[in-house]
Amino acid sequence: MKSKSNSELSLRKDSAIKSDCESLKEKINIDLYSLYIESNRNVSVISNLPSDVKKIYRKENLYLIDPMLNNDKEGVFMTKNNRDPQEVEFNEKLGKCFNINNLYARSSIVGSMKVSFVLGSFCQEGSLYFNEVKDKAVIKFSKYMLKKYIHEISVEMEEVKLSPLILNPETIAGQLFNDSPIEKPNYGELSCLSLAKDGIDVTEISKITGYKVSTVHSNLKNARLKLGAKKTIDAAIKAINLGWIA
């Protein structure tokens, strides 16, 4: 996806959005919340980031290096211990410039549209880690925010008007963020997956890694299960997109 940032709505509705986010802050003690609605041309962001940060983000075109955009990631990503180089670089920039630390993000693809959220904190140490109970609260809040602002978002983004987000909102709301968190395969599983993606068969992988053939089969099976893929090549593609193998 190649998206151009449009944050007019977030700036225009700044007070209302901050008020909305107070309930989430009280529930899970989170400082910052941003909701991204992205097409292949544009993205609309609804966020309670401080107004000056929103303006700098827009003025300096920070969307060009924002890891939330132009990626094929679904489910949970940008967790503290599993960040790719772009996520690390962007988070360091946020910390240095604004004292903001991204905590984790989640994405869900709806047709040609993508809906994502990211949580942030002004605290650099002891920040909120991914937690399924708290994540459910954020998902519920995200659906509420999408429902509340979707028609205003469609004014910014014409393509939203003909998307399932408008045409079939109740069904889509039920489908959003239903994926399970992706568990990172261990070293052995990723090693076998990395070799298998190049077309190397299990016998050769066994010779290269020193694992038994049965262990190679087991590692590849576990990698598929953890990455939610039926085929090894699909698991490899997911692992590449997550920055776990090259």
Number of C-alpha atoms within 10 A of each C-alpha: 15 14 16 18 20 18 20 17 18 23 20 10 15 19 12 11 21 18 12 15 20 15 13 20 13 10 12 14 13 21 18 23 23 19 23 22 24 27 25 15 12 19 25 23 21 26 25 25 20 13 14 11 14 19 15 11 16 15 10 9 13 14 18 15 13 16 19 23 24 18 14 14 20 22 16 22 23 23 16 16 9 15 17 16 11 15 20 16 15 18 22 16 14 17 17 11 10 13 14 20 23 26 21 21 24 24 24 21 19 15 10 13 19 22 23 25 22 21 19 22 19 16 15 13 8 6 15 18 13 17 8 11 9 15 17 12 13 21 17 14 16 23 18 14 16 20 15 11 14 17 15 11 23 17 12 16 18 11 16 21 15 11 17 17 23 15 12 11 16 12 11 15 18 10 13 19 23 11 14 13 17 16 12 15 20 12 11 16 21 21 18 26 27 24 18 19 17 10 10 15 14 20 14 14 22 18 11 13 13 11 17 14 16 11 16 25 18 14 22 25 19 16 25 23 17 18 22 17 16 11 12 19 17 15 24 27 18 21 21 13 16 21 14 17 16 11
